[in-house]
Amino acid sequence: MATQAYCVKCKAKRDMKDEKQVTMKNGQGAISGICTVCGTKMFKIGGGKKIAKAKAASKKPTTRTAKVKAKSTSKRK
């Protein structure tokens, strides 16, 4: 099933062809493609949520929190 997005040139919701899931600079997922009627590039924000969630899950927790806890407990007497 083709993803539907708003085509700015046709001024209507159209199906996309050559869909690609992309991740924007802010980490949010999106889908880009081409309008089947006029051939204009289309972009649907929030369509590629699976990619953004996968990247967020793969990040390792930082050790900074462990260091802060160690410093704060060592100063107590």
Backbone as XML, in Angstrom:
<?xml version="1.0"?>
<chain id="A" units="angstrom">
  <residue number="1" name="MET">
    <atom name="N" x="0.833" y="-1.182" z="0.000"/>
    <atom name="CA" x="0.000" y="0.000" z="0.000"/>
    <atom name="C" x="0.877" y="1.244" z="0.000"/>
  </residue>
  <residue number="2" name="ALA">
    <atom name="N" x="0.566" y="2.176" z="-0.836"/>
    <atom name="CA" x="1.343" y="3.403" z="-0.957"/>
    <atom name="C" x="0.955" y="4.385" z="0.145"/>
  </residue>
  <residue number="3" name="THR">
    <atom name="N" x="1.942" y="5.117" z="0.602"/>
    <atom name="CA" x="1.708" y="6.130" z="1.621"/>
    <atom name="C" x="1.098" y="7.362" z="0.978"/>
  </residue>
  <residue number="4" name="GLN">
    <atom name="N" x="0.150" y="7.968" z="1.655"/>
    <atom name="CA" x="-0.457" y="9.187" z="1.144"/>
    <atom name="C" x="0.114" y="10.393" z="1.861"/>
  </residue>
  <residue number="5" name="ALA">
    <atom name="N" x="0.333" y="11.460" z="1.109"/>
    <atom name="CA" x="0.812" y="12.720" z="1.660"/>
    <atom name="C" x="0.214" y="13.848" z="0.833"/>
  </residue>
  <residue number="6" name="TYR">
    <atom name="N" x="0.315" y="15.076" z="1.350"/>
    <atom name="CA" x="-0.244" y="16.235" z="0.662"/>
    <atom name="C" x="0.734" y="16.717" z="-0.399"/>
  </residue>
  <residue number="7" name="CYS">
    <atom name="N" x="0.260" y="16.827" z="-1.630"/>
    <atom name="CA" x="1.060" y="17.364" z="-2.724"/>
    <atom name="C" x="0.787" y="18.862" z="-2.832"/>
  </residue>
  <residue number="8" name="VAL">
    <atom name="N" x="1.821" y="19.662" z="-2.750"/>
    <atom name="CA" x="1.673" y="21.113" z="-2.777"/>
    <atom name="C" x="1.275" y="21.600" z="-4.170"/>
  </residue>
  <residue number="9" name="LYS">
    <atom name="N" x="1.774" y="20.932" z="-5.192"/>
    <atom name="CA" x="1.462" y="21.346" z="-6.564"/>
    <atom name="C" x="0.027" y="20.970" z="-6.949"/>
  </residue>
  <residue number="10" name="CYS">
    <atom name="N" x="-0.407" y="19.767" z="-6.630"/>
    <atom name="CA" x="-1.772" y="19.311" z="-6.948"/>
    <atom name="C" x="-2.803" y="19.870" z="-5.965"/>
  </residue>
  <residue number="11" name="LYS">
    <atom name="N" x="-2.347" y="20.269" z="-4.775"/>
    <atom name="CA" x="-3.213" y="20.764" z="-3.703"/>
    <atom name="C" x="-4.236" y="19.710" z="-3.287"/>
  </residue>
  <residue number="12" name="ALA">
    <atom name="N" x="-3.760" y="18.473" z="-3.157"/>
    <atom name="CA" x="-4.611" y="17.356" z="-2.748"/>
    <atom name="C" x="-3.742" y="16.246" z="-2.166"/>
  </residue>
  <residue number="13" name="LYS">
    <atom name="N" x="-4.371" y="15.321" z="-1.440"/>
    <atom name="CA" x="-3.650" y="14.160" z="-0.932"/>
    <atom name="C" x="-3.457" y="13.178" z="-2.075"/>
  </residue>
  <residue number="14" name="ARG">
    <atom name="N" x="-2.228" y="12.744" z="-2.260"/>
    <atom name="CA" x="-1.884" y="11.811" z="-3.341"/>
    <atom name="C" x="-1.031" y="10.677" z="-2.793"/>
  </residue>
  <residue number="15" name="ASP">
    <atom name="N" x="-0.972" y="9.588" z="-3.551"/>
    <atom name="CA" x="-0.088" y="8.481" z="-3.211"/>
    <atom name="C" x="1.346" y="8.838" z="-3.577"/>
  </residue>
  <residue number="16" name="MET">
    <atom name="N" x="2.294" y="8.297" z="-2.810"/>
    <atom name="CA" x="3.720" y="8.501" z="-3.089"/>
    <atom name="C" x="4.274" y="7.281" z="-3.797"/>
  </residue>
  <residue number="17" name="LYS">
    <atom name="N" x="5.247" y="7.516" z="-4.645"/>
    <atom name="CA" x="6.017" y="6.410" z="-5.206"/>
    <atom name="C" x="7.482" y="6.649" z="-4.845"/>
  </residue>
  <residue number="18" name="ASP">
    <atom name="N" x="8.277" y="5.616" z="-4.903"/>
    <atom name="CA" x="9.691" y="5.670" z="-4.505"/>
    <atom name="C" x="9.844" y="6.211" z="-3.089"/>
  </residue>
  <residue number="19" name="GLU">
    <atom name="N" x="9.075" y="5.666" z="-2.150"/>
    <atom name="CA" x="9.104" y="6.119" z="-0.759"/>
    <atom name="C" x="10.417" y="5.725" z="-0.089"/>
  </residue>
  <residue number="20" name="LYS">
    <atom name="N" x="10.923" y="6.631" z="0.732"/>
    <atom name="CA" x="12.136" y="6.372" z="1.507"/>
    <atom name="C" x="11.922" y="6.886" z="2.914"/>
  </residue>
  <residue number="21" name="GLN">
    <atom name="N" x="12.271" y="6.082" z="3.899"/>
    <atom name="CA" x="12.220" y="6.550" z="5.277"/>
    <atom name="C" x="13.501" y="7.313" z="5.556"/>
  </residue>
  <residue number="22" name="VAL">
    <atom name="N" x="13.370" y="8.511" z="6.101"/>
    <atom name="CA" x="14.512" y="9.355" z="6.414"/>
    <atom name="C" x="14.407" y="9.822" z="7.862"/>
  </residue>
  <residue number="23" name="THR">
    <atom name="N" x="15.537" y="10.238" z="8.404"/>
    <atom name="CA" x="15.574" y="10.812" z="9.737"/>
    <atom name="C" x="16.033" y="12.254" z="9.605"/>
  </residue>
  <residue number="24" name="MET">
    <atom name="N" x="15.261" y="13.169" z="10.175"/>
    <atom name="CA" x="15.609" y="14.584" z="10.102"/>
    <atom name="C" x="16.710" y="14.905" z="11.111"/>
  </residue>
  <residue number="25" name="LYS">
    <atom name="N" x="17.241" y="16.125" z="11.044"/>
    <atom name="CA" x="18.330" y="16.533" z="11.919"/>
    <atom name="C" x="17.961" y="16.435" z="13.393"/>
  </residue>
  <residue number="26" name="ASN">
    <atom name="N" x="16.698" y="16.642" z="13.716"/>
    <atom name="CA" x="16.275" y="16.591" z="15.119"/>
    <atom name="C" x="15.981" y="15.169" z="15.596"/>
  </residue>
  <residue number="27" name="GLY">
    <atom name="N" x="16.184" y="14.172" z="14.739"/>
    <atom name="CA" x="15.990" y="12.783" z="15.115"/>
    <atom name="C" x="14.606" y="12.237" z="14.836"/>
  </residue>
  <residue number="28" name="GLN">
    <atom name="N" x="13.703" y="13.076" z="14.396"/>
    <atom name="CA" x="12.345" y="12.627" z="14.105"/>
    <atom name="C" x="12.306" y="11.954" z="12.741"/>
  </residue>
  <residue number="29" name="GLY">
    <atom name="N" x="11.494" y="10.924" z="12.616"/>
    <atom name="CA" x="11.386" y="10.192" z="11.370"/>
    <atom name="C" x="10.429" y="10.847" z="10.397"/>
  </residue>
  <residue number="30" name="ALA">
    <atom name="N" x="10.619" y="10.568" z="9.111"/>
    <atom name="CA" x="9.757" y="11.100" z="8.067"/>
    <atom name="C" x="9.842" y="10.184" z="6.850"/>
  </residue>
  <residue number="31" name="ILE">
    <atom name="N" x="8.957" y="10.418" z="5.890"/>
    <atom name="CA" x="8.963" y="9.675" z="4.635"/>
    <atom name="C" x="9.001" y="10.672" z="3.493"/>
  </residue>
  <residue number="32" name="SER">
    <atom name="N" x="9.894" y="10.442" z="2.536"/>
    <atom name="CA" x="9.946" y="11.291" z="1.348"/>
    <atom name="C" x="9.650" y="10.432" z="0.127"/>
  </residue>
  <residue number="33" name="GLY">
    <atom name="N" x="9.066" y="11.057" z="-0.872"/>
    <atom name="CA" x="8.714" y="10.332" z="-2.083"/>
    <atom name="C" x="8.350" y="11.277" z="-3.202"/>
  </residue>
  <residue number="34" name="ILE">
    <atom name="N" x="7.735" y="10.734" z="-4.247"/>
    <atom name="CA" x="7.374" y="11.510" z="-5.430"/>
    <atom name="C" x="5.881" y="11.329" z="-5.697"/>
  </residue>
  <residue number="35" name="CYS">
    <atom name="N" x="5.214" y="12.429" z="-6.061"/>
    <atom name="CA" x="3.789" y="12.392" z="-6.388"/>
    <atom name="C" x="3.580" y="11.551" z="-7.649"/>
  </residue>
  <residue number="36" name="THR">
    <atom name="N" x="2.587" y="10.666" z="-7.611"/>
    <atom name="CA" x="2.324" y="9.795" z="-8.756"/>
    <atom name="C" x="1.672" y="10.545" z="-9.917"/>
  </residue>
  <residue number="37" name="VAL">
    <atom name="N" x="1.060" y="11.705" z="-9.647"/>
    <atom name="CA" x="0.345" y="12.441" z="-10.694"/>
    <atom name="C" x="1.262" y="13.449" z="-11.395"/>
  </residue>
  <residue number="38" name="CYS">
    <atom name="N" x="1.914" y="14.326" z="-10.600"/>
    <atom name="CA" x="2.680" y="15.419" z="-11.219"/>
    <atom name="C" x="4.196" y="15.251" z="-11.115"/>
  </residue>
  <residue number="39" name="GLY">
    <atom name="N" x="4.682" y="14.352" z="-10.260"/>
    <atom name="CA" x="6.121" y="14.114" z="-10.158"/>
    <atom name="C" x="6.855" y="15.043" z="-9.197"/>
  </residue>
  <residue number="40" name="THR">
    <atom name="N" x="6.129" y="15.817" z="-8.406"/>
    <atom name="CA" x="6.738" y="16.720" z="-7.440"/>
    <atom name="C" x="7.204" y="15.932" z="-6.219"/>
  </residue>
  <residue number="41" name="LYS">
    <atom name="N" x="8.310" y="16.394" z="-5.598"/>
    <atom name="CA" x="8.780" y="15.756" z="-4.378"/>
    <atom name="C" x="7.778" y="16.003" z="-3.255"/>
  </residue>
  <residue number="42" name="MET">
    <atom name="N" x="7.539" y="14.947" z="-2.452"/>
    <atom name="CA" x="6.608" y="15.029" z="-1.328"/>
    <atom name="C" x="7.347" y="14.629" z="-0.063"/>
  </residue>
  <residue number="43" name="PHE">
    <atom name="N" x="6.870" y="15.121" z="1.072"/>
    <atom name="CA" x="7.511" y="14.865" z="2.349"/>
    <atom name="C" x="6.442" y="14.746" z="3.415"/>
  </residue>
  <residue number="44" name="LYS">
    <atom name="N" x="6.472" y="13.667" z="4.181"/>
    <atom name="CA" x="5.496" y="13.465" z="5.245"/>
    <atom name="C" x="6.249" y="13.310" z="6.562"/>
  </residue>
  <residue number="45" name="ILE">
    <atom name="N" x="6.086" y="14.291" z="7.451"/>
    <atom name="CA" x="6.758" y="14.268" z="8.739"/>
    <atom name="C" x="6.012" y="13.334" z="9.676"/>
  </residue>
  <residue number="46" name="GLY">
    <atom name="N" x="6.765" y="12.552" z="10.425"/>
    <atom name="CA" x="6.167" y="11.632" z="11.378"/>
    <atom name="C" x="5.805" y="10.295" z="10.771"/>
  </residue>
  <residue number="47" name="GLY">
    <atom name="N" x="6.125" y="10.088" z="9.530"/>
    <atom name="CA" x="5.792" y="8.823" z="8.890"/>
    <atom name="C" x="6.793" y="7.730" z="9.160"/>
  </residue>
  <residue number="48" name="GLY">
    <atom name="N" x="7.997" y="8.074" z="9.578"/>
    <atom name="CA" x="9.036" y="7.070" z="9.800"/>
    <atom name="C" x="9.419" y="6.950" z="11.251"/>
  </residue>
  <residue number="49" name="LYS">
    <atom name="N" x="8.473" y="6.772" z="12.132"/>
    <atom name="CA" x="8.720" y="6.745" z="13.573"/>
    <atom name="C" x="9.555" y="5.546" z="13.987"/>
  </residue>
  <residue number="50" name="LYS">
    <atom name="N" x="9.519" y="4.484" z="13.242"/>
    <atom name="CA" x="10.262" y="3.278" z="13.600"/>
    <atom name="C" x="11.766" y="3.543" z="13.620"/>
  </residue>
  <residue number="51" name="ILE">
    <atom name="N" x="12.264" y="4.351" z="12.704"/>
    <atom name="CA" x="13.690" y="4.659" z="12.637"/>
    <atom name="C" x="14.111" y="5.479" z="13.847"/>
  </residue>
  <residue number="52" name="ALA">
    <atom name="N" x="13.346" y="6.493" z="14.193"/>
    <atom name="CA" x="13.688" y="7.357" z="15.323"/>
    <atom name="C" x="13.703" y="6.564" z="16.627"/>
  </residue>
  <residue number="53" name="LYS">
    <atom name="N" x="12.760" y="5.660" z="16.815"/>
    <atom name="CA" x="12.717" y="4.853" z="18.027"/>
    <atom name="C" x="13.901" y="3.898" z="18.085"/>
  </residue>
  <residue number="54" name="ALA">
    <atom name="N" x="14.297" y="3.341" z="16.957"/>
    <atom name="CA" x="15.415" y="2.412" z="16.927"/>
    <atom name="C" x="16.719" y="3.121" z="17.285"/>
  </residue>
  <residue number="55" name="LYS">
    <atom name="N" x="16.905" y="4.332" z="16.808"/>
    <atom name="CA" x="18.122" y="5.082" z="17.122"/>
    <atom name="C" x="18.152" y="5.480" z="18.592"/>
  </residue>
  <residue number="56" name="ALA">
    <atom name="N" x="17.018" y="5.862" z="19.135"/>
    <atom name="CA" x="16.951" y="6.258" z="20.544"/>
    <atom name="C" x="17.234" y="5.067" z="21.453"/>
  </residue>
  <residue number="57" name="ALA">
    <atom name="N" x="16.782" y="3.903" z="21.074"/>
    <atom name="CA" x="16.989" y="2.704" z="21.881"/>
    <atom name="C" x="18.443" y="2.232" z="21.824"/>
  </residue>
  <residue number="58" name="SER">
    <atom name="N" x="19.142" y="2.517" z="20.735"/>
    <atom name="CA" x="20.514" y="2.052" z="20.582"/>
    <atom name="C" x="21.529" y="2.923" z="21.311"/>
  </residue>
  <residue number="59" name="LYS">
    <atom name="N" x="21.138" y="4.109" z="21.769"/>
    <atom name="CA" x="22.061" y="4.980" z="22.489"/>
    <atom name="C" x="22.375" y="4.379" z="23.855"/>
  </residue>
  <residue number="60" name="LYS">
    <atom name="N" x="23.657" y="4.403" z="24.206"/>
    <atom name="CA" x="24.075" y="3.881" z="25.492"/>
    <atom name="C" x="23.872" y="4.954" z="26.566"/>
  </residue>
  <residue number="61" name="PRO">
    <atom name="N" x="23.551" y="4.549" z="27.785"/>
    <atom name="CA" x="23.429" y="5.548" z="28.852"/>
    <atom name="C" x="24.804" y="6.131" z="29.164"/>
  </residue>
  <residue number="62" name="THR">
    <atom name="N" x="24.828" y="7.378" z="29.478"/>
    <atom name="CA" x="26.099" y="8.039" z="29.745"/>
    <atom name="C" x="26.607" y="7.676" z="31.129"/>
  </residue>
  <residue number="63" name="THR">
    <atom name="N" x="27.912" y="7.738" z="31.295"/>
    <atom name="CA" x="28.511" y="7.437" z="32.588"/>
    <atom name="C" x="28.580" y="8.684" z="33.459"/>
  </residue>
  <residue number="64" name="ARG">
    <atom name="N" x="28.168" y="9.797" z="32.943"/>
    <atom name="CA" x="28.211" y="11.047" z="33.700"/>
    <atom name="C" x="27.366" y="10.952" z="34.963"/>
  </residue>
  <residue number="65" name="THR">
    <atom name="N" x="26.215" y="10.334" z="34.887"/>
    <atom name="CA" x="25.348" y="10.215" z="36.060"/>
    <atom name="C" x="26.010" y="9.367" z="37.147"/>
  </residue>
  <residue number="66" name="ALA">
    <atom name="N" x="26.737" y="8.346" z="36.757"/>
    <atom name="CA" x="27.430" y="7.508" z="37.728"/>
    <atom name="C" x="28.537" y="8.303" z="38.417"/>
  </residue>
  <residue number="67" name="LYS">
    <atom name="N" x="29.255" y="9.138" z="37.660"/>
    <atom name="CA" x="30.325" y="9.947" z="38.225"/>
    <atom name="C" x="29.778" y="10.977" z="39.199"/>
  </residue>
  <residue number="68" name="VAL">
    <atom name="N" x="28.658" y="11.591" z="38.864"/>
    <atom name="CA" x="28.048" y="12.586" z="39.739"/>
    <atom name="C" x="27.607" y="11.938" z="41.036"/>
  </residue>
  <residue number="69" name="LYS">
    <atom name="N" x="27.018" y="10.770" z="40.961"/>
    <atom name="CA" x="26.588" y="10.065" z="42.162"/>
    <atom name="C" x="27.784" y="9.684" z="43.026"/>
  </residue>
  <residue number="70" name="ALA">
    <atom name="N" x="28.876" y="9.251" z="42.401"/>
    <atom name="CA" x="30.065" y="8.858" z="43.144"/>
    <atom name="C" x="30.665" y="10.059" z="43.880"/>
  </residue>
  <residue number="71" name="LYS">
    <atom name="N" x="30.705" y="11.202" z="43.236"/>
    <atom name="CA" x="31.255" y="12.402" z="43.862"/>
    <atom name="C" x="30.387" y="12.867" z="45.025"/>
  </residue>
  <residue number="72" name="SER">
    <atom name="N" x="29.090" y="12.833" z="44.848"/>
    <atom name="CA" x="28.203" y="13.318" z="45.898"/>
    <atom name="C" x="28.190" y="12.406" z="47.108"/>
  </residue>
  <residue number="73" name="THR">
    <atom name="N" x="28.378" y="11.118" z="46.943"/>
    <atom name="CA" x="28.385" y="10.196" z="48.082"/>
    <atom name="C" x="29.716" y="10.213" z="48.810"/>
  </residue>
  <residue number="74" name="SER">
    <atom name="N" x="30.814" y="10.498" z="48.113"/>
    <atom name="CA" x="32.114" y="10.501" z="48.763"/>
    <atom name="C" x="32.313" y="11.714" z="49.661"/>
  </residue>
  <residue number="75" name="LYS">
    <atom name="N" x="31.629" y="12.801" z="49.434"/>
    <atom name="CA" x="31.778" y="14.018" z="50.233"/>
    <atom name="C" x="31.016" y="13.931" z="51.544"/>
  </residue>
  <residue number="76" name="ARG">
    <atom name="N" x="30.062" y="13.070" z="51.640"/>
    <atom name="CA" x="29.267" y="12.947" z="52.862"/>
    <atom name="C" x="30.070" y="12.232" z="53.956"/>
  </residue>
  <residue number="77" name="LYS">
    <atom name="N" x="29.885" y="12.672" z="55.176"/>
    <atom name="CA" x="30.600" y="12.036" z="56.296"/>
    <atom name="C" x="29.640" y="11.598" z="57.365"/>
  </residue>
</chain>
